[in-house]
Amino acid sequence: MEISDRLRCLYSAPVEERDGEYVVEVPEQEIRLGDIEAGEAYRIALLPAQPGSETETEESPTSPTRDRSPPEPPVDEGEQRDVEIEDIGEQGDGITRVERGFVVIVPDTSQGERVTVEITDVRENVAFAEVVSREAYFE
């Protein structure tokens, strides 16, 4: 499947019925990351949950026992990833995003640079990484 480079965020959520309409809730973190804004209109794509996935087996959204804790970060310390630096942060560090728009901060990189990084620190909503190797610009 080809994924558009215009993709703003990616997450899993149940489709709920409310007052004759169907609703997909956007996690607060997606707004905080700044890729989307409340009140704006966006095109969405819906894909069926994979058999056995967390989304497929969740309890009913109205169930009082449903866990509403934030999802686990999609990266682990020591993991290596091939990424492209999307932006430069206020302190000059490179910023890339992985699954669900999860932010990874990579010092000593430039916007548009493709690098292999090793995740060094994982927090609830951001991870930090160091460059392992850089892709030559002409490749």
N, C-alpha and C positions, 0 to 999 in steps of 0.2 A: 504494500500500500504506500502510495506517495503522500507525504505530509507537506502541506504548504508552508513556506517560510514565513507566511503571514500569521501562523498559529500564535495566539496570544497566551493561552494556558491550556493545560490538560489535567483533568482530574476525573475521578469516578464519583457518581452520585445517583441515587435512585430517582425515578420519575414518580412524582406524587400527584394524586388527584385531590384538588381543593376546589370546592364550590363549582363543579362542572368544568374546571380547567385542569390542565396538567402542568406541573411546575418542576423545574430542575433548579435546585438552590446552588448558588455560587458561593464557595467558601470565602470567608472574610479575608483569608490570606491572599487570595487572588487580587482583591482590591488593594490591600496594603502594599503588594509588590509593585503596583502602579501600572501594570500592563493593561488593565481594564478599569473603567470608571462606572460607578453607580449611576443609574439614570440613562446611560448610553445604550444603543441597540447594537447587538453583535449577531453574527451568523454562527450557529452551532452545528456540530455534527454529532450524531448519536451512534454509538457502536454497541452491540450486545455484549454483556458481561461474559467473560470466558467461564466455562463450566468449572465450578469449584472456587471461583474467585471470591474475595471478601464481599464485593458489592452484590453478587448474586445470592449469597447466603445470609445477608443482613436481615435482622428482624424488621417487622413493619415499622415505618417511620413514626407511627403514632405510639409505638410500644414504649413504656416508661423505662425499660431496661436497655434501650438502644444506646450504645456507646457513642458519644459525640466528641471524644477526644481527637485532637489533630492526628492525621496519619503520620506514620513513622517516616523520617527522612529517607529519600530514595537512594542514598549513598551510605557507604560504610568507611570508617577509617582504614587506610591501607589500600583501598580500591583504586585502580587506575582507570581513567577515562580519556578518550579522545574528544576534545571539545574545540569550539571556536569562540574566541572572546568577542562578546556582543557589545559591551559598553565599557567605559572607564568610570569608576566611582569617584566621589568627591576627593578621596585621599590618593587617587592615582592608581589604584589597583584595578586589574581586569575583572570583569564580571561576565559570567556565563550562566546559563540556566539549563537544567536537565529535566527529568520527568516532573510533571505537574508544575512547571515553572520554578522549581526549587533552585535557589541562588547559590552559586559557588564562586567564591572570591579567590582570584589568582594574582598574587603580586608579580611585578616585573614582567608584565605582558602588555601588548598593544591591541587596540580594537582591530578585529578582523584576523588576528593571528590564530593559527591552528596549532594546538599544543596537546601533548599527552601530559596529564596531571595525575598526581597521587593525592588522594584526600588525606589531609593531616588532622583535621578537627571537624567534628560534626555536632551541630547544635540543632535545636528544634526547628528553626526556620532558615538556617544558612549553614554552609560548610566552607572550609578554607582548604586550599590545595597548593601544592608546589609543582613547578614545571619539572617533568622528567625528561621530555624531549620536545623539540620544535620541528614543525613541518617546514621544509624549504618553501619559500614563496612561489617558486616556479612549478611546483608539483601540482 
